[in-house]
Amino acid sequence: MAVLNYNITVLDLHFVMVGFEYVLPVIRGIQGKREYYVSMCPLGILPKLFPLAENSLTLPTLSQRRINKGRIKKIARYILENPQDYVFSAITASIDADTTFEALGEVAEFRKIGRLRIPMEGRLTIHDGLHRRVALEVAMGESPGLRYETIPLILYIDTGLRRSQQMFIDLNRWGIQLPATLTLLYDSRDPIALMVQTVVKDVAFFNSYTYLEGDRIPKTSDKLFTLYHLYQATVELLRDIPITNKEEKLVFALSYWQQVGQYLAVGEYDKPMDKLLFALGEIGRFLLTHYPHNWQDKLQELNLSDITEDGIEGLLREWETVITQ
């Protein structure tokens, strides 16, 4: 079997003095009867390969997103806070230039591996991943060592503005926003998300009645609230409470929702409980703040097991009575 012996690093992008061109080691593919190329790009080269477009571009000549500075900051912070395990999908771009692909050989897989030559005057436009590219540059400003890491590039040959704009639409056509509930269910970085996951796992009532598959509960489901509703209620529960230790916060949240779950399990409910859940978060925060040693007793006085469909307002009125005593 032939040994692949080709002088290609992860991405040895360099300027060839004769002709002034970029030379990228790539793998060639076919999609929609058009060639495209996949390569690995050192992060330090991204700003050179994809300089930011000028703000003078008008709407009809745009083929990529406007930059959202707030989003850039969030992505850059994500990178810097997770240097050991951040993850990004490929940056997808088009090349508006006369390119040349030089295959490694003429047999089997050797025809798909080679070098892509791109004139330096050619234009490379990002259609998916612009904010990642800018955020990575921002992150490298604070952590220069990132420039040696890599990100995959998917490169299409551009045939003009109309094709470039259509590529942008097609690449973003099928994207959907992940439901907040699923984001929380699989998030291992957000401490409150982890806390809520533990509540659903360990507290029987919430284990039975929390909907985990999306943000809208189907009419045929017996669930009463979503994981996102419980997350919002827990955020409210823990807001400005007199506990700073994360583990102690988790202990309190588990204890509070455990007790709430015991009371609620006594009643019968057939309506969504998102408003009630949020109100209980507010109540718990108030009780811990004003009754740190007997909040459990005060919570019991609310008689949660008697709450009916229209009982949320009554609960809040009763709560006002309890807290003024």
N, C-alpha and C positions, 0 to 999 in steps of 0.2 A: 504493500500500500504506500502510495506517495506521501511524503511528509511535507506538510505545508510550511514552507520556509520563506516568509515574506517579511520584509523589514517594516512592519507596521506596529506602532505603539498603540495605546488606548485611543489616542488621536494625535498624530504628529502633524498638527496644522502648522504650515510654514509658508513663507513667501519664497516663491521661485523667482530668482532675479530675471531670468529670461522670460519675458512675456508678462511678468508681474501677475501672478495668479495664486489663489489658495489651492492647496492640494490636500484632500481629505481621504483617509482610508475609509472605505464604505462597503456595505453589502447591498447589492442591487436586488430590487423586487419589482413585481408587476402588479398593478392595481388599476382596474378600469381601463385596461389595455394601455396604460401609461407607465413608464418607468418611474420608480422612486428609489430613494437611497436612505440607508440607516447608518449612522455613525455615532461615535462616542466623543463628546466634546468636553475638554477640561474647562471648568467654570471660569478660569481666568481669561479664557479666549472669547467668551460670550460677548462682552462689550465691544470687542473689535469686530467680531463676525456679524453682530446685529446692533449697529449703532442706532440710537433712538431717532425716530422720525421727527422732522421739524413740525412745530405747531402750526405752520402755515398751510398744511394740507387742508383742503376743503372736504366737505362731506362726500361729494361724488368721487373723490380720488382716494378715499380711505379704504383699506382692505384689512384693517386690524382694529382692535379696541382702543379707545382713549384710556390713558393711564389713570387709575384711581389711587391717589396717594395714600389714602387710609388703608386700602387693601395691601399696598406695598409694605407698609409698616407692619401689618399683622403677619404677613408671610415671612418677612425678614426676621421678626421676633421669633417666629416658630422655628426657623433654621437655627438661630443663635441659642435658643433655649433647649434644643434637641440635637446637639452636634453629633451624637453617637448613633441616632436612629431616625433622623428626618428622612422623608422619602418624597420624591417627585416623579411624575410620569414624564414622558418624552415631550420635548418642544417640537412643534410641527411648523415648518416654514416652507416657503417657495423660493426658487432661484430664478430671477429674471436676467438671464445671461445665456450665452452659447457655451454650454458645458461639454466636457469630454470625459467619458468613462473609459479607463484603461483596465481591462480585466487581467487577473493574475494568470489566466491560462485559457485554453479552449475546451477543456474537458470538465463535464459535470459541474461540481460546486465551484471550480476555479473560474468559471465564467461569471459567477455572481459576486466574487470578491475582487476588489481592486482599488484603484484610486480615482477620485472624482476631481477634475481640474475645473476651477471656477475663476474666470477673470476677476481681478480685483475691482474693476469698474462695475461689475455686476451688482445687482441689488438683491439682498436676501431679506425677506419679509416674514415675520412671525405671524402665524394665523391662530395658533393655540399655544399659550405659554408666555405671553408678553409680560404679565405680572410676575411670573416666576423668574424670568430673565432679569428684570429690574430689581426684584427683591434679592436675588442672589448677588447682584453687584453691590447692593447696600450692605448685605451681610458680610461680603468680603472686605468691605471697608473697615469693619470691626474685627473680623477674624480672617486675616490674610491667608492662613493656611488652607482655607476652603478652595483656593484657586487651583489646587492640585487634584481636587475631586472632579467627578465627571457627571454629565447628564446626557441621556440619549437624544439624538437629533433625528427627525424624520424629514427628509428633504424632497420636495416635489419640483419638477421643472415647470416654471411659470410661462404661460403663453400670452401674457397681457393682463391689463387691469380687470377686464370682465371675468376672465378665468380666475384671477387672484381673489376677487370679491366673492365669486361663487364658491371657491374653496373654503373661504372663511365661513360662509353660511352653512355649507355642507358639514364642516368639521364641528360646528356648534349646534347643528340642527337637533341632534338627538340627545344632547346633554340635559339631564334633569337634576334639580337640586335634591340632595339626599334629605329625606325626612329628618326633622330634628330628633325624633325619638330614636331612630336607628343610629344617628350620630352619637347620641348619649350612650346608647347600649354598647357600642364598640369602642368608646373613647377611654383610653387608659392614661390620659394626661390630665384631664380636668378632675381635680380632687372631689368636687361636688358630684360630678357624674359618677365617679367611683363609689361615692357615698350612697347615691341613689340606687345604683346597681346592687349594693349590699342590702339596702332596705328591701328591695323587691325580692331578693334571694332569701333573706332571713326572716322577714315578717310575713306570717301566713296570709293575713288579709291582703296585703299589697301583692304578694305572689299570686293570689287567686284573681285579683280584679284589675291588674295593670295591663294595658294593651301595649305590646312591644313591637308590633309590626309596621307602625306608621303613625301619622299625626291625626288621622281621622278614624274613629271607631265605627266599624260596620254595624248596620242596624241589626244584623243577626247575631252580633257578638254579645256575650254576657259581661264583658269588661266594662268598667265604670269610668276609667280615666286612662290617659296615656302616660308613658314614662316621662314625656316632656312636661305634662301637668305636674307630676310629682317632683320633677326637677325644679320647676318654677316655685312650687310651694316650699321646697327645701331651701332654695336661695333666700326666699322671704323669711323662713324660719331662722336662718343663721345670720341674717343681716344685722350687723352691729351688736351681736350678743356679747356678753362679757366673758367670752372664752376665746383665747388666742391659739391654744394648742390644737393642731389639726386632729390628732387622735382623740382628744377630749370632745371636739366638735362631733366627730363621728359617733362616739359613745352616746352623746346627748341626742343626736338625730335619730339613732337607732332606738334609743329608749323612748323618745317622744312618739315616733311613728308606731312603735310596738304597742304603746299604751293606747294611742288613737285607734289603731287597728283592732284592738280588743273590744273597745266600746262600739265602734262602727259595725263590727261583725255581728253584734246582737240584733241590729235592725235589719230591715229588708229594703233594698233599693233597686229600682229599675230605670233610673235616670242618670245621665252623666253627672259626675261629682267634681268637675274641674273647679267650679267656683267655691264649692265647699272646701276642697283641698287647699286652695290658696288662702281662704279665710283661716283655716286651721294653722297654716304656716304663720300667719300674722299673730294669731292667738298664742301659739307656742313661743314666739319671740318675746311677746309682751310678758307672758307668765314667767319665763326664765329670767327676764331682766328685773321684774318687780318682786317675784317670789322664788328666788333661786333655791330655797330649801324646801318649799312645799308646793312647787308648781304642779306636781302630780295630783295633789288634793284639789287644787283650784280647777284643774282640767276635768276631774271627775264630777265636779259640781255642775258642769255644763250639760250633763246628761245626754251625751251624743247619740245614744241608742234610740232616742225618741225622735230624731230628726226625720222629717218627711220631705216630700218633693218640694214643698213650699217652705221648708223649715230653715233655710239658710238665713233669711232675714231675721227670723225668730232667734236663731242661734246668736247672731250678732247683737241683737238687743239684749239677750240673756247674758252675753259676754260683758256688755257694758255694765250690767247690774253687778256681775261678779267682781269686776275689777275695781268698782267703786266701793266695795265693802271693806 
